[in-house]
Amino acid sequence: MKMNNIEWDIKVPIFKNRLILKQLGLALGIPFGLLLIVMMIVQAYYGAIMIAATLLLTLIIVMIVFRGTYDLHIKINEKGILYKNQNDQAKRIKSLSILTFIMGLFAKNPSSAGAGLLAGSRTELFIKWKSIRKTKYIDKQKLIMIKGGFAQNIALFCTEENFSSIKKYIIEKTT
């Protein structure tokens, strides 16, 4: 199958997509859930309320800043797969990461400043075909999981129209 360039934009709903919800649950639910349980056991109710309020505020900020979607531009060609945030969302991410960095500096909190720097650094990723180690195809969700080298893991969200041709092309390029 010969394919020069195929590109598409997709907006994935953050709070409706099973994969994103699962990853959010792992990243936020487990640590904050355990923290809330410990706070309830030691009867630190005000701390538990503050944590719950922080999680609610985070949800509101995600809905405002990201408009509830993960906006991607994907390009596949003979060299590999380019996976990046769409320009508008990438600008919002960079602005938010700069703001977090500056606030971390003013608060004399190097962890926050470092988190701000890291947050803005992953708006684009390119994986060469020879770097792909494992693929997983989830037909129901029109999703292809790509595992490359270190920190080169992506969830390739496809459309109803292009999923089968993309799947076929990736199988051809990785076998």
Chimera marker file (.cmm) of the C-alpha trace (Angstrom):
<marker_set name="trace">
<marker id="1" x="0.000" y="0.000" z="0.000" r="1" g="1" b="0" radius="0.5"/>
<marker id="2" x="1.588" y="3.276" z="-1.110" r="1" g="1" b="0" radius="0.5"/>
<marker id="3" x="0.763" y="6.323" z="0.961" r="1" g="1" b="0" radius="0.5"/>
<marker id="4" x="2.445" y="9.694" z="0.520" r="1" g="1" b="0" radius="0.5"/>
<marker id="5" x="0.981" y="11.819" z="3.288" r="1" g="1" b="0" radius="0.5"/>
<marker id="6" x="-2.195" y="11.436" z="5.225" r="1" g="1" b="0" radius="0.5"/>
<marker id="7" x="-3.201" y="14.130" z="7.698" r="1" g="1" b="0" radius="0.5"/>
<marker id="8" x="-6.239" y="14.726" z="9.816" r="1" g="1" b="0" radius="0.5"/>
<marker id="9" x="-7.419" y="16.844" z="12.712" r="1" g="1" b="0" radius="0.5"/>
<marker id="10" x="-9.511" y="15.341" z="15.459" r="1" g="1" b="0" radius="0.5"/>
<marker id="11" x="-11.071" y="16.702" z="18.635" r="1" g="1" b="0" radius="0.5"/>
<marker id="12" x="-11.313" y="13.984" z="21.268" r="1" g="1" b="0" radius="0.5"/>
<marker id="13" x="-13.767" y="14.714" z="24.114" r="1" g="1" b="0" radius="0.5"/>
<marker id="14" x="-11.750" y="14.551" z="27.333" r="1" g="1" b="0" radius="0.5"/>
<marker id="15" x="-14.575" y="13.469" z="29.632" r="1" g="1" b="0" radius="0.5"/>
<marker id="16" x="-16.240" y="11.051" z="27.212" r="1" g="1" b="0" radius="0.5"/>
<marker id="17" x="-13.273" y="9.051" z="25.909" r="1" g="1" b="0" radius="0.5"/>
<marker id="18" x="-12.610" y="5.816" z="27.835" r="1" g="1" b="0" radius="0.5"/>
<marker id="19" x="-8.840" y="5.876" z="27.354" r="1" g="1" b="0" radius="0.5"/>
<marker id="20" x="-8.457" y="9.465" z="28.545" r="1" g="1" b="0" radius="0.5"/>
<marker id="21" x="-10.757" y="8.858" z="31.526" r="1" g="1" b="0" radius="0.5"/>
<marker id="22" x="-8.772" y="5.748" z="32.453" r="1" g="1" b="0" radius="0.5"/>
<marker id="23" x="-5.470" y="7.657" z="32.290" r="1" g="1" b="0" radius="0.5"/>
<marker id="24" x="-6.910" y="10.539" z="34.320" r="1" g="1" b="0" radius="0.5"/>
<marker id="25" x="-8.184" y="8.028" z="36.860" r="1" g="1" b="0" radius="0.5"/>
<marker id="26" x="-4.721" y="6.523" z="37.202" r="1" g="1" b="0" radius="0.5"/>
<marker id="27" x="-2.897" y="9.856" z="37.294" r="1" g="1" b="0" radius="0.5"/>
<marker id="28" x="-5.289" y="11.744" z="39.571" r="1" g="1" b="0" radius="0.5"/>
<marker id="29" x="-7.816" y="9.335" z="41.039" r="1" g="1" b="0" radius="0.5"/>
<marker id="30" x="-5.446" y="6.943" z="42.751" r="1" g="1" b="0" radius="0.5"/>
<marker id="31" x="-3.134" y="9.438" z="44.499" r="1" g="1" b="0" radius="0.5"/>
<marker id="32" x="-5.862" y="11.918" z="45.434" r="1" g="1" b="0" radius="0.5"/>
<marker id="33" x="-8.274" y="9.130" z="46.367" r="1" g="1" b="0" radius="0.5"/>
<marker id="34" x="-5.693" y="7.619" z="48.733" r="1" g="1" b="0" radius="0.5"/>
<marker id="35" x="-4.919" y="11.045" z="50.148" r="1" g="1" b="0" radius="0.5"/>
<marker id="36" x="-8.612" y="11.718" z="50.778" r="1" g="1" b="0" radius="0.5"/>
<marker id="37" x="-8.999" y="8.340" z="52.531" r="1" g="1" b="0" radius="0.5"/>
<marker id="38" x="-6.011" y="9.042" z="54.784" r="1" g="1" b="0" radius="0.5"/>
<marker id="39" x="-7.334" y="12.521" z="55.582" r="1" g="1" b="0" radius="0.5"/>
<marker id="40" x="-10.722" y="11.085" z="56.496" r="1" g="1" b="0" radius="0.5"/>
<marker id="41" x="-9.092" y="8.446" z="58.731" r="1" g="1" b="0" radius="0.5"/>
<marker id="42" x="-7.069" y="11.079" z="60.625" r="1" g="1" b="0" radius="0.5"/>
<marker id="43" x="-10.133" y="13.341" z="60.655" r="1" g="1" b="0" radius="0.5"/>
<marker id="44" x="-8.497" y="16.152" z="58.673" r="1" g="1" b="0" radius="0.5"/>
<marker id="45" x="-11.822" y="17.186" z="57.169" r="1" g="1" b="0" radius="0.5"/>
<marker id="46" x="-10.768" y="20.690" z="56.118" r="1" g="1" b="0" radius="0.5"/>
<marker id="47" x="-7.805" y="19.256" z="54.212" r="1" g="1" b="0" radius="0.5"/>
<marker id="48" x="-10.107" y="16.768" z="52.492" r="1" g="1" b="0" radius="0.5"/>
<marker id="49" x="-12.463" y="19.594" z="51.515" r="1" g="1" b="0" radius="0.5"/>
<marker id="50" x="-9.532" y="21.597" z="50.117" r="1" g="1" b="0" radius="0.5"/>
<marker id="51" x="-8.378" y="18.629" z="48.026" r="1" g="1" b="0" radius="0.5"/>
<marker id="52" x="-11.891" y="18.054" z="46.686" r="1" g="1" b="0" radius="0.5"/>
<marker id="53" x="-12.201" y="21.777" z="45.884" r="1" g="1" b="0" radius="0.5"/>
<marker id="54" x="-8.843" y="21.685" z="44.083" r="1" g="1" b="0" radius="0.5"/>
<marker id="55" x="-9.988" y="18.742" z="41.959" r="1" g="1" b="0" radius="0.5"/>
<marker id="56" x="-13.233" y="20.571" z="41.123" r="1" g="1" b="0" radius="0.5"/>
<marker id="57" x="-11.290" y="23.725" z="40.200" r="1" g="1" b="0" radius="0.5"/>
<marker id="58" x="-9.026" y="21.615" z="37.971" r="1" g="1" b="0" radius="0.5"/>
<marker id="59" x="-12.086" y="20.209" z="36.197" r="1" g="1" b="0" radius="0.5"/>
<marker id="60" x="-13.427" y="23.728" z="35.610" r="1" g="1" b="0" radius="0.5"/>
<marker id="61" x="-10.069" y="24.975" z="34.305" r="1" g="1" b="0" radius="0.5"/>
<marker id="62" x="-9.799" y="22.022" z="31.892" r="1" g="1" b="0" radius="0.5"/>
<marker id="63" x="-13.300" y="22.764" z="30.608" r="1" g="1" b="0" radius="0.5"/>
<marker id="64" x="-12.464" y="26.462" z="30.116" r="1" g="1" b="0" radius="0.5"/>
<marker id="65" x="-8.895" y="26.284" z="28.805" r="1" g="1" b="0" radius="0.5"/>
<marker id="66" x="-9.201" y="23.129" z="26.699" r="1" g="1" b="0" radius="0.5"/>
<marker id="67" x="-12.926" y="23.459" z="25.971" r="1" g="1" b="0" radius="0.5"/>
<marker id="68" x="-13.373" y="19.853" z="27.048" r="1" g="1" b="0" radius="0.5"/>
<marker id="69" x="-11.480" y="18.396" z="24.077" r="1" g="1" b="0" radius="0.5"/>
<marker id="70" x="-8.019" y="17.109" z="23.234" r="1" g="1" b="0" radius="0.5"/>
<marker id="71" x="-7.346" y="18.693" z="19.804" r="1" g="1" b="0" radius="0.5"/>
<marker id="72" x="-4.876" y="16.728" z="17.693" r="1" g="1" b="0" radius="0.5"/>
<marker id="73" x="-3.264" y="17.027" z="14.287" r="1" g="1" b="0" radius="0.5"/>
<marker id="74" x="-1.861" y="13.744" z="13.026" r="1" g="1" b="0" radius="0.5"/>
<marker id="75" x="0.350" y="13.247" z="9.985" r="1" g="1" b="0" radius="0.5"/>
<marker id="76" x="1.534" y="9.884" z="8.696" r="1" g="1" b="0" radius="0.5"/>
<marker id="77" x="4.058" y="9.506" z="5.896" r="1" g="1" b="0" radius="0.5"/>
<marker id="78" x="6.935" y="7.296" z="4.733" r="1" g="1" b="0" radius="0.5"/>
<marker id="79" x="9.187" y="8.582" z="7.555" r="1" g="1" b="0" radius="0.5"/>
<marker id="80" x="6.837" y="7.986" z="10.481" r="1" g="1" b="0" radius="0.5"/>
<marker id="81" x="4.023" y="9.456" z="12.547" r="1" g="1" b="0" radius="0.5"/>
<marker id="82" x="3.798" y="13.093" z="13.644" r="1" g="1" b="0" radius="0.5"/>
<marker id="83" x="1.435" y="13.582" z="16.563" r="1" g="1" b="0" radius="0.5"/>
<marker id="84" x="0.839" y="17.083" z="17.842" r="1" g="1" b="0" radius="0.5"/>
<marker id="85" x="-1.679" y="19.394" z="19.430" r="1" g="1" b="0" radius="0.5"/>
<marker id="86" x="-3.551" y="21.623" z="17.012" r="1" g="1" b="0" radius="0.5"/>
<marker id="87" x="-2.078" y="25.144" z="16.888" r="1" g="1" b="0" radius="0.5"/>
<marker id="88" x="-4.720" y="26.896" z="19.038" r="1" g="1" b="0" radius="0.5"/>
<marker id="89" x="-4.519" y="24.298" z="21.784" r="1" g="1" b="0" radius="0.5"/>
<marker id="90" x="-0.702" y="24.182" z="21.624" r="1" g="1" b="0" radius="0.5"/>
<marker id="91" x="-0.633" y="27.965" z="22.204" r="1" g="1" b="0" radius="0.5"/>
<marker id="92" x="-2.956" y="27.609" z="25.213" r="1" g="1" b="0" radius="0.5"/>
<marker id="93" x="-0.776" y="24.820" z="26.631" r="1" g="1" b="0" radius="0.5"/>
<marker id="94" x="2.408" y="26.878" z="26.175" r="1" g="1" b="0" radius="0.5"/>
<marker id="95" x="0.796" y="29.946" z="27.794" r="1" g="1" b="0" radius="0.5"/>
<marker id="96" x="-0.431" y="27.890" z="30.733" r="1" g="1" b="0" radius="0.5"/>
<marker id="97" x="2.971" y="26.246" z="31.179" r="1" g="1" b="0" radius="0.5"/>
<marker id="98" x="4.753" y="29.631" z="31.134" r="1" g="1" b="0" radius="0.5"/>
<marker id="99" x="2.272" y="30.959" z="33.692" r="1" g="1" b="0" radius="0.5"/>
<marker id="100" x="2.838" y="27.886" z="35.891" r="1" g="1" b="0" radius="0.5"/>
<marker id="101" x="6.605" y="28.303" z="35.585" r="1" g="1" b="0" radius="0.5"/>
<marker id="102" x="6.491" y="31.999" z="36.539" r="1" g="1" b="0" radius="0.5"/>
<marker id="103" x="4.109" y="31.366" z="39.442" r="1" g="1" b="0" radius="0.5"/>
<marker id="104" x="6.399" y="28.559" z="40.636" r="1" g="1" b="0" radius="0.5"/>
<marker id="105" x="9.370" y="30.955" z="40.597" r="1" g="1" b="0" radius="0.5"/>
<marker id="106" x="7.465" y="33.654" z="42.519" r="1" g="1" b="0" radius="0.5"/>
<marker id="107" x="6.264" y="31.092" z="45.063" r="1" g="1" b="0" radius="0.5"/>
<marker id="108" x="9.858" y="29.813" z="45.366" r="1" g="1" b="0" radius="0.5"/>
<marker id="109" x="8.555" y="26.360" z="44.489" r="1" g="1" b="0" radius="0.5"/>
<marker id="110" x="10.972" y="24.608" z="42.109" r="1" g="1" b="0" radius="0.5"/>
<marker id="111" x="8.608" y="21.631" z="41.712" r="1" g="1" b="0" radius="0.5"/>
<marker id="112" x="5.863" y="23.851" z="40.293" r="1" g="1" b="0" radius="0.5"/>
<marker id="113" x="8.297" y="25.731" z="38.075" r="1" g="1" b="0" radius="0.5"/>
<marker id="114" x="9.676" y="22.434" z="36.739" r="1" g="1" b="0" radius="0.5"/>
<marker id="115" x="6.159" y="21.067" z="36.167" r="1" g="1" b="0" radius="0.5"/>
<marker id="116" x="5.379" y="24.212" z="34.173" r="1" g="1" b="0" radius="0.5"/>
<marker id="117" x="8.430" y="23.670" z="31.970" r="1" g="1" b="0" radius="0.5"/>
<marker id="118" x="7.592" y="20.009" z="31.384" r="1" g="1" b="0" radius="0.5"/>
<marker id="119" x="3.920" y="20.695" z="30.628" r="1" g="1" b="0" radius="0.5"/>
<marker id="120" x="4.730" y="22.859" z="27.623" r="1" g="1" b="0" radius="0.5"/>
<marker id="121" x="7.393" y="20.582" z="26.198" r="1" g="1" b="0" radius="0.5"/>
<marker id="122" x="5.195" y="17.734" z="24.911" r="1" g="1" b="0" radius="0.5"/>
<marker id="123" x="2.921" y="19.358" z="22.355" r="1" g="1" b="0" radius="0.5"/>
<marker id="124" x="4.565" y="17.519" z="19.446" r="1" g="1" b="0" radius="0.5"/>
<marker id="125" x="6.017" y="14.043" z="19.004" r="1" g="1" b="0" radius="0.5"/>
<marker id="126" x="7.465" y="12.301" z="15.951" r="1" g="1" b="0" radius="0.5"/>
<marker id="127" x="7.957" y="8.534" z="15.913" r="1" g="1" b="0" radius="0.5"/>
<marker id="128" x="10.003" y="6.942" z="13.140" r="1" g="1" b="0" radius="0.5"/>
<marker id="129" x="8.733" y="3.632" z="11.806" r="1" g="1" b="0" radius="0.5"/>
<marker id="130" x="11.863" y="1.789" z="12.938" r="1" g="1" b="0" radius="0.5"/>
<marker id="131" x="11.325" y="3.059" z="16.525" r="1" g="1" b="0" radius="0.5"/>
<marker id="132" x="7.898" y="1.434" z="16.887" r="1" g="1" b="0" radius="0.5"/>
<marker id="133" x="8.130" y="-1.598" z="19.173" r="1" g="1" b="0" radius="0.5"/>
<marker id="134" x="4.480" y="-2.477" z="19.719" r="1" g="1" b="0" radius="0.5"/>
<marker id="135" x="1.053" y="-1.608" z="18.348" r="1" g="1" b="0" radius="0.5"/>
<marker id="136" x="-2.401" y="-2.360" z="19.675" r="1" g="1" b="0" radius="0.5"/>
<marker id="137" x="-5.567" y="-1.877" z="17.636" r="1" g="1" b="0" radius="0.5"/>
<marker id="138" x="-8.851" y="-1.098" z="19.394" r="1" g="1" b="0" radius="0.5"/>
<marker id="139" x="-11.401" y="-1.329" z="16.616" r="1" g="1" b="0" radius="0.5"/>
<marker id="140" x="-14.460" y="-0.294" z="18.659" r="1" g="1" b="0" radius="0.5"/>
<marker id="141" x="-12.869" y="3.016" z="19.636" r="1" g="1" b="0" radius="0.5"/>
<marker id="142" x="-11.084" y="3.588" z="16.292" r="1" g="1" b="0" radius="0.5"/>
<marker id="143" x="-7.863" y="3.805" z="18.300" r="1" g="1" b="0" radius="0.5"/>
<marker id="144" x="-4.323" y="2.606" z="17.641" r="1" g="1" b="0" radius="0.5"/>
<marker id="145" x="-1.881" y="2.485" z="20.550" r="1" g="1" b="0" radius="0.5"/>
<marker id="146" x="1.725" y="3.004" z="19.418" r="1" g="1" b="0" radius="0.5"/>
<marker id="147" x="4.694" y="2.222" z="21.671" r="1" g="1" b="0" radius="0.5"/>
<marker id="148" x="8.027" y="3.494" z="20.460" r="1" g="1" b="0" radius="0.5"/>
<marker id="149" x="11.230" y="4.272" z="22.290" r="1" g="1" b="0" radius="0.5"/>
<marker id="150" x="11.464" y="5.834" z="25.742" r="1" g="1" b="0" radius="0.5"/>
<marker id="151" x="8.608" y="8.351" z="26.233" r="1" g="1" b="0" radius="0.5"/>
<marker id="152" x="7.350" y="7.715" z="22.697" r="1" g="1" b="0" radius="0.5"/>
<marker id="153" x="3.915" y="6.300" z="23.411" r="1" g="1" b="0" radius="0.5"/>
<marker id="154" x="0.871" y="7.700" z="21.650" r="1" g="1" b="0" radius="0.5"/>
<marker id="155" x="-2.803" y="6.954" z="21.276" r="1" g="1" b="0" radius="0.5"/>
<marker id="156" x="-3.595" y="7.447" z="17.610" r="1" g="1" b="0" radius="0.5"/>
<marker id="157" x="-7.228" y="8.579" z="17.512" r="1" g="1" b="0" radius="0.5"/>
<marker id="158" x="-8.650" y="7.869" z="14.072" r="1" g="1" b="0" radius="0.5"/>
<marker id="159" x="-11.884" y="8.827" z="12.378" r="1" g="1" b="0" radius="0.5"/>
<marker id="160" x="-14.555" y="6.379" z="11.276" r="1" g="1" b="0" radius="0.5"/>
<marker id="161" x="-13.483" y="6.985" z="7.669" r="1" g="1" b="0" radius="0.5"/>
<marker id="162" x="-9.713" y="6.539" z="7.961" r="1" g="1" b="0" radius="0.5"/>
<marker id="163" x="-9.305" y="3.890" z="10.691" r="1" g="1" b="0" radius="0.5"/>
<marker id="164" x="-9.163" y="0.794" z="8.472" r="1" g="1" b="0" radius="0.5"/>
<marker id="165" x="-6.712" y="2.293" z="5.949" r="1" g="1" b="0" radius="0.5"/>
<marker id="166" x="-4.467" y="3.681" z="8.725" r="1" g="1" b="0" radius="0.5"/>
<marker id="167" x="-4.534" y="0.326" z="10.532" r="1" g="1" b="0" radius="0.5"/>
<marker id="168" x="-3.617" y="-1.517" z="7.325" r="1" g="1" b="0" radius="0.5"/>
<marker id="169" x="-0.778" y="0.925" z="6.569" r="1" g="1" b="0" radius="0.5"/>
<marker id="170" x="0.681" y="0.711" z="10.097" r="1" g="1" b="0" radius="0.5"/>
<marker id="171" x="0.547" y="-3.097" z="10.041" r="1" g="1" b="0" radius="0.5"/>
<marker id="172" x="2.420" y="-3.022" z="6.725" r="1" g="1" b="0" radius="0.5"/>
<marker id="173" x="5.067" y="-0.580" z="8.002" r="1" g="1" b="0" radius="0.5"/>
<marker id="174" x="5.680" y="-2.350" z="11.340" r="1" g="1" b="0" radius="0.5"/>
<marker id="175" x="5.851" y="-5.991" z="10.224" r="1" g="1" b="0" radius="0.5"/>
<link id1="1" id2="2" r="1" g="1" b="0" radius="0.2"/>
<link id1="2" id2="3" r="1" g="1" b="0" radius="0.2"/>
<link id1="3" id2="4" r="1" g="1" b="0" radius="0.2"/>
<link id1="4" id2="5" r="1" g="1" b="0" radius="0.2"/>
<link id1="5" id2="6" r="1" g="1" b="0" radius="0.2"/>
<link id1="6" id2="7" r="1" g="1" b="0" radius="0.2"/>
<link id1="7" id2="8" r="1" g="1" b="0" radius="0.2"/>
<link id1="8" id2="9" r="1" g="1" b="0" radius="0.2"/>
<link id1="9" id2="10" r="1" g="1" b="0" radius="0.2"/>
<link id1="10" id2="11" r="1" g="1" b="0" radius="0.2"/>
<link id1="11" id2="12" r="1" g="1" b="0" radius="0.2"/>
<link id1="12" id2="13" r="1" g="1" b="0" radius="0.2"/>
<link id1="13" id2="14" r="1" g="1" b="0" radius="0.2"/>
<link id1="14" id2="15" r="1" g="1" b="0" radius="0.2"/>
<link id1="15" id2="16" r="1" g="1" b="0" radius="0.2"/>
<link id1="16" id2="17" r="1" g="1" b="0" radius="0.2"/>
<link id1="17" id2="18" r="1" g="1" b="0" radius="0.2"/>
<link id1="18" id2="19" r="1" g="1" b="0" radius="0.2"/>
<link id1="19" id2="20" r="1" g="1" b="0" radius="0.2"/>
<link id1="20" id2="21" r="1" g="1" b="0" radius="0.2"/>
<link id1="21" id2="22" r="1" g="1" b="0" radius="0.2"/>
<link id1="22" id2="23" r="1" g="1" b="0" radius="0.2"/>
<link id1="23" id2="24" r="1" g="1" b="0" radius="0.2"/>
<link id1="24" id2="25" r="1" g="1" b="0" radius="0.2"/>
<link id1="25" id2="26" r="1" g="1" b="0" radius="0.2"/>
<link id1="26" id2="27" r="1" g="1" b="0" radius="0.2"/>
<link id1="27" id2="28" r="1" g="1" b="0" radius="0.2"/>
<link id1="28" id2="29" r="1" g="1" b="0" radius="0.2"/>
<link id1="29" id2="30" r="1" g="1" b="0" radius="0.2"/>
<link id1="30" id2="31" r="1" g="1" b="0" radius="0.2"/>
<link id1="31" id2="32" r="1" g="1" b="0" radius="0.2"/>
<link id1="32" id2="33" r="1" g="1" b="0" radius="0.2"/>
<link id1="33" id2="34" r="1" g="1" b="0" radius="0.2"/>
<link id1="34" id2="35" r="1" g="1" b="0" radius="0.2"/>
<link id1="35" id2="36" r="1" g="1" b="0" radius="0.2"/>
<link id1="36" id2="37" r="1" g="1" b="0" radius="0.2"/>
<link id1="37" id2="38" r="1" g="1" b="0" radius="0.2"/>
<link id1="38" id2="39" r="1" g="1" b="0" radius="0.2"/>
<link id1="39" id2="40" r="1" g="1" b="0" radius="0.2"/>
<link id1="40" id2="41" r="1" g="1" b="0" radius="0.2"/>
<link id1="41" id2="42" r="1" g="1" b="0" radius="0.2"/>
<link id1="42" id2="43" r="1" g="1" b="0" radius="0.2"/>
<link id1="43" id2="44" r="1" g="1" b="0" radius="0.2"/>
<link id1="44" id2="45" r="1" g="1" b="0" radius="0.2"/>
<link id1="45" id2="46" r="1" g="1" b="0" radius="0.2"/>
<link id1="46" id2="47" r="1" g="1" b="0" radius="0.2"/>
<link id1="47" id2="48" r="1" g="1" b="0" radius="0.2"/>
<link id1="48" id2="49" r="1" g="1" b="0" radius="0.2"/>
<link id1="49" id2="50" r="1" g="1" b="0" radius="0.2"/>
<link id1="50" id2="51" r="1" g="1" b="0" radius="0.2"/>
<link id1="51" id2="52" r="1" g="1" b="0" radius="0.2"/>
<link id1="52" id2="53" r="1" g="1" b="0" radius="0.2"/>
<link id1="53" id2="54" r="1" g="1" b="0" radius="0.2"/>
<link id1="54" id2="55" r="1" g="1" b="0" radius="0.2"/>
<link id1="55" id2="56" r="1" g="1" b="0" radius="0.2"/>
<link id1="56" id2="57" r="1" g="1" b="0" radius="0.2"/>
<link id1="57" id2="58" r="1" g="1" b="0" radius="0.2"/>
<link id1="58" id2="59" r="1" g="1" b="0" radius="0.2"/>
<link id1="59" id2="60" r="1" g="1" b="0" radius="0.2"/>
<link id1="60" id2="61" r="1" g="1" b="0" radius="0.2"/>
<link id1="61" id2="62" r="1" g="1" b="0" radius="0.2"/>
<link id1="62" id2="63" r="1" g="1" b="0" radius="0.2"/>
<link id1="63" id2="64" r="1" g="1" b="0" radius="0.2"/>
<link id1="64" id2="65" r="1" g="1" b="0" radius="0.2"/>
<link id1="65" id2="66" r="1" g="1" b="0" radius="0.2"/>
<link id1="66" id2="67" r="1" g="1" b="0" radius="0.2"/>
<link id1="67" id2="68" r="1" g="1" b="0" radius="0.2"/>
<link id1="68" id2="69" r="1" g="1" b="0" radius="0.2"/>
<link id1="69" id2="70" r="1" g="1" b="0" radius="0.2"/>
<link id1="70" id2="71" r="1" g="1" b="0" radius="0.2"/>
<link id1="71" id2="72" r="1" g="1" b="0" radius="0.2"/>
<link id1="72" id2="73" r="1" g="1" b="0" radius="0.2"/>
<link id1="73" id2="74" r="1" g="1" b="0" radius="0.2"/>
<link id1="74" id2="75" r="1" g="1" b="0" radius="0.2"/>
<link id1="75" id2="76" r="1" g="1" b="0" radius="0.2"/>
<link id1="76" id2="77" r="1" g="1" b="0" radius="0.2"/>
<link id1="77" id2="78" r="1" g="1" b="0" radius="0.2"/>
<link id1="78" id2="79" r="1" g="1" b="0" radius="0.2"/>
<link id1="79" id2="80" r="1" g="1" b="0" radius="0.2"/>
<link id1="80" id2="81" r="1" g="1" b="0" radius="0.2"/>
<link id1="81" id2="82" r="1" g="1" b="0" radius="0.2"/>
<link id1="82" id2="83" r="1" g="1" b="0" radius="0.2"/>
<link id1="83" id2="84" r="1" g="1" b="0" radius="0.2"/>
<link id1="84" id2="85" r="1" g="1" b="0" radius="0.2"/>
<link id1="85" id2="86" r="1" g="1" b="0" radius="0.2"/>
<link id1="86" id2="87" r="1" g="1" b="0" radius="0.2"/>
<link id1="87" id2="88" r="1" g="1" b="0" radius="0.2"/>
<link id1="88" id2="89" r="1" g="1" b="0" radius="0.2"/>
<link id1="89" id2="90" r="1" g="1" b="0" radius="0.2"/>
<link id1="90" id2="91" r="1" g="1" b="0" radius="0.2"/>
<link id1="91" id2="92" r="1" g="1" b="0" radius="0.2"/>
<link id1="92" id2="93" r="1" g="1" b="0" radius="0.2"/>
<link id1="93" id2="94" r="1" g="1" b="0" radius="0.2"/>
<link id1="94" id2="95" r="1" g="1" b="0" radius="0.2"/>
<link id1="95" id2="96" r="1" g="1" b="0" radius="0.2"/>
<link id1="96" id2="97" r="1" g="1" b="0" radius="0.2"/>
<link id1="97" id2="98" r="1" g="1" b="0" radius="0.2"/>
<link id1="98" id2="99" r="1" g="1" b="0" radius="0.2"/>
<link id1="99" id2="100" r="1" g="1" b="0" radius="0.2"/>
<link id1="100" id2="101" r="1" g="1" b="0" radius="0.2"/>
<link id1="101" id2="102" r="1" g="1" b="0" radius="0.2"/>
<link id1="102" id2="103" r="1" g="1" b="0" radius="0.2"/>
<link id1="103" id2="104" r="1" g="1" b="0" radius="0.2"/>
<link id1="104" id2="105" r="1" g="1" b="0" radius="0.2"/>
<link id1="105" id2="106" r="1" g="1" b="0" radius="0.2"/>
<link id1="106" id2="107" r="1" g="1" b="0" radius="0.2"/>
<link id1="107" id2="108" r="1" g="1" b="0" radius="0.2"/>
<link id1="108" id2="109" r="1" g="1" b="0" radius="0.2"/>
<link id1="109" id2="110" r="1" g="1" b="0" radius="0.2"/>
<link id1="110" id2="111" r="1" g="1" b="0" radius="0.2"/>
<link id1="111" id2="112" r="1" g="1" b="0" radius="0.2"/>
<link id1="112" id2="113" r="1" g="1" b="0" radius="0.2"/>
<link id1="113" id2="114" r="1" g="1" b="0" radius="0.2"/>
<link id1="114" id2="115" r="1" g="1" b="0" radius="0.2"/>
<link id1="115" id2="116" r="1" g="1" b="0" radius="0.2"/>
<link id1="116" id2="117" r="1" g="1" b="0" radius="0.2"/>
<link id1="117" id2="118" r="1" g="1" b="0" radius="0.2"/>
<link id1="118" id2="119" r="1" g="1" b="0" radius="0.2"/>
<link id1="119" id2="120" r="1" g="1" b="0" radius="0.2"/>
<link id1="120" id2="121" r="1" g="1" b="0" radius="0.2"/>
<link id1="121" id2="122" r="1" g="1" b="0" radius="0.2"/>
<link id1="122" id2="123" r="1" g="1" b="0" radius="0.2"/>
<link id1="123" id2="124" r="1" g="1" b="0" radius="0.2"/>
<link id1="124" id2="125" r="1" g="1" b="0" radius="0.2"/>
<link id1="125" id2="126" r="1" g="1" b="0" radius="0.2"/>
<link id1="126" id2="127" r="1" g="1" b="0" radius="0.2"/>
<link id1="127" id2="128" r="1" g="1" b="0" radius="0.2"/>
<link id1="128" id2="129" r="1" g="1" b="0" radius="0.2"/>
<link id1="129" id2="130" r="1" g="1" b="0" radius="0.2"/>
<link id1="130" id2="131" r="1" g="1" b="0" radius="0.2"/>
<link id1="131" id2="132" r="1" g="1" b="0" radius="0.2"/>
<link id1="132" id2="133" r="1" g="1" b="0" radius="0.2"/>
<link id1="133" id2="134" r="1" g="1" b="0" radius="0.2"/>
<link id1="134" id2="135" r="1" g="1" b="0" radius="0.2"/>
<link id1="135" id2="136" r="1" g="1" b="0" radius="0.2"/>
<link id1="136" id2="137" r="1" g="1" b="0" radius="0.2"/>
<link id1="137" id2="138" r="1" g="1" b="0" radius="0.2"/>
<link id1="138" id2="139" r="1" g="1" b="0" radius="0.2"/>
<link id1="139" id2="140" r="1" g="1" b="0" radius="0.2"/>
<link id1="140" id2="141" r="1" g="1" b="0" radius="0.2"/>
<link id1="141" id2="142" r="1" g="1" b="0" radius="0.2"/>
<link id1="142" id2="143" r="1" g="1" b="0" radius="0.2"/>
<link id1="143" id2="144" r="1" g="1" b="0" radius="0.2"/>
<link id1="144" id2="145" r="1" g="1" b="0" radius="0.2"/>
<link id1="145" id2="146" r="1" g="1" b="0" radius="0.2"/>
<link id1="146" id2="147" r="1" g="1" b="0" radius="0.2"/>
<link id1="147" id2="148" r="1" g="1" b="0" radius="0.2"/>
<link id1="148" id2="149" r="1" g="1" b="0" radius="0.2"/>
<link id1="149" id2="150" r="1" g="1" b="0" radius="0.2"/>
<link id1="150" id2="151" r="1" g="1" b="0" radius="0.2"/>
<link id1="151" id2="152" r="1" g="1" b="0" radius="0.2"/>
<link id1="152" id2="153" r="1" g="1" b="0" radius="0.2"/>
<link id1="153" id2="154" r="1" g="1" b="0" radius="0.2"/>
<link id1="154" id2="155" r="1" g="1" b="0" radius="0.2"/>
<link id1="155" id2="156" r="1" g="1" b="0" radius="0.2"/>
<link id1="156" id2="157" r="1" g="1" b="0" radius="0.2"/>
<link id1="157" id2="158" r="1" g="1" b="0" radius="0.2"/>
<link id1="158" id2="159" r="1" g="1" b="0" radius="0.2"/>
<link id1="159" id2="160" r="1" g="1" b="0" radius="0.2"/>
<link id1="160" id2="161" r="1" g="1" b="0" radius="0.2"/>
<link id1="161" id2="162" r="1" g="1" b="0" radius="0.2"/>
<link id1="162" id2="163" r="1" g="1" b="0" radius="0.2"/>
<link id1="163" id2="164" r="1" g="1" b="0" radius="0.2"/>
<link id1="164" id2="165" r="1" g="1" b="0" radius="0.2"/>
<link id1="165" id2="166" r="1" g="1" b="0" radius="0.2"/>
<link id1="166" id2="167" r="1" g="1" b="0" radius="0.2"/>
<link id1="167" id2="168" r="1" g="1" b="0" radius="0.2"/>
<link id1="168" id2="169" r="1" g="1" b="0" radius="0.2"/>
<link id1="169" id2="170" r="1" g="1" b="0" radius="0.2"/>
<link id1="170" id2="171" r="1" g="1" b="0" radius="0.2"/>
<link id1="171" id2="172" r="1" g="1" b="0" radius="0.2"/>
<link id1="172" id2="173" r="1" g="1" b="0" radius="0.2"/>
<link id1="173" id2="174" r="1" g="1" b="0" radius="0.2"/>
<link id1="174" id2="175" r="1" g="1" b="0" radius="0.2"/>
</marker_set>
